Structure formats: C-alpha cells, structure tokens
Amino acid sequence: MLKHLAVNIAFGILLVGWAVVGMPWYWLLPLFAVHGGILFFWSYFIQLNFFVKAHCRGADTDKAVALTFDDGPDATFTPMLLDVLKKHNAKATFFLIGKNIAGSEGLVQRMVDEGHTVGNHSYNHAFWFDLYPAKRVLEELKLTDETIKKVIGKKPLLFRPPYGVTNPPIAKAVKRGRYEVIGWNVRSLDTMAKTEVELAQRVFPKCEKGNIFLFHDTSEKTVKVIDQLLEKLTKDGLRAVTVDELLDIKAYEID
Ligand SMILES: [Zn+2]
C-alpha cells in the first residue's frame, strides 16, 4: 500500500513539474502511460505487496512448509488429494471458490475434520474479478464466507485473490472485510505443466522451510506429484502444515 502511495506521490510531483515548467500537453501521454503501466504490471505480482500486504512466506525457524490448493472443491480430485494428505499425515490449506461448494459440502467438512484449513478464493472466480469495484469484491467474499460458514460453522479470515491479482478495489475490500491475504513464494504452475515430471522438477528444488506453495486441486497430475513431494519433504525433515500454522495467524473468526 505504501509503495502504491509512493508511486502516486511521484506521479503527482511529475504532474506538478509538468504544469510549472509549462511543457506541451503531449508530454502527459508518456507520463500517464508509465504510471498506468506500473500499476497494471505490479497488480500481477502479489509478492511485491504493492497494493495489499500479503503473506508470501513463513518464518524459517520451524522445519515446515505450507501447501496451498486453489479453485476447489473438485468432486473428483479433491477426495484423491485428501487421501494422499492423510497417507502422509500432512496438513494443507484449501482456498475455495464459493460456487464450487454446492454439492461438495461433505468435502469441505472433511477438509476441516482432517485438520486442514479452508480459506476464501472469491465466489465466482470471474475473469473480470480484478475490474470489480470494492463493493462488489466484498459482496463476493462475504457470499463465499457465508457458504463456508453454513458448512463448517465458522467464517474464514484467509483470502487468496483470484489469479493473485491485487489492486486498489481489492485492497479496500480486504481492509473492510479484515481478511489476511495469503500469497505464495513457490508457484507450481501446475495447471500449465504438461507432465508430472515437469511439475515435479519445478517444485522439488523448492523444498525449503518457510515456503508457501501454490497448487490447484483440479488435476490428477497435481495429486500424484503431491504424493511424491510429501515423501521428499519427510526425507528432508520438513513437515507440511496449514498456512495459518506456518504464519502463526488466525484462520477463522468464531462468534
Ligand atoms: Zn484461482
């Protein structure tokens, strides 16, 4: 947020400079283009904490990492993943799309019963989510909260922005809803990986304490690689814990 403010102040100073010096109007074009470009480009890098403070890695004092899964629940792959996590006695965090919960309530309850954490990943995960005004963003988040609360009896506090995009309306909604924004520092790109080997090669070298991995519980490939990854983590002396445990923050608001 401070970085956003700093960019706007710098832009303001340049505008004042433009006015004072009396430069031709067309000098404004590159100025606005650079300012817009910076905001657009940085909105895609959650790790920069440009608009929103996002937790993107944990402390490396504990021998633990956090595996996070977006876009579920998925009737086919989420149960397979839960079985794999259970086999390794590993805990994970699921960022759920609200509309996907209907018909999969049992899976969400199972996540919580088995010690995993659930968080909010918007209601529709719309392609245009990052263009919504703050009010609409907050409405979506609250709808997902209510849907989750109906199943597990508690309101999530953790939010993972769709596509990892952050911008001023999302920042405003997050502040109003008092969410903790969860990013990542290891992006598996599992939805783009063509083979299990490719995915495994990308994530295996990233088994370092404190890391937060981003996966999706939407393919068998991911489930299989998670099975191998958990084996490797155990060999490396690392535990997979929920992201709230890794960050030592609260995952739910209980009233
Ligand atoms: Zn997503």
Residues whose N, C-alpha, C, O or C-beta is under 5 A from the ligand:
A	BS01	ZN	D70 D71 P162 Y163
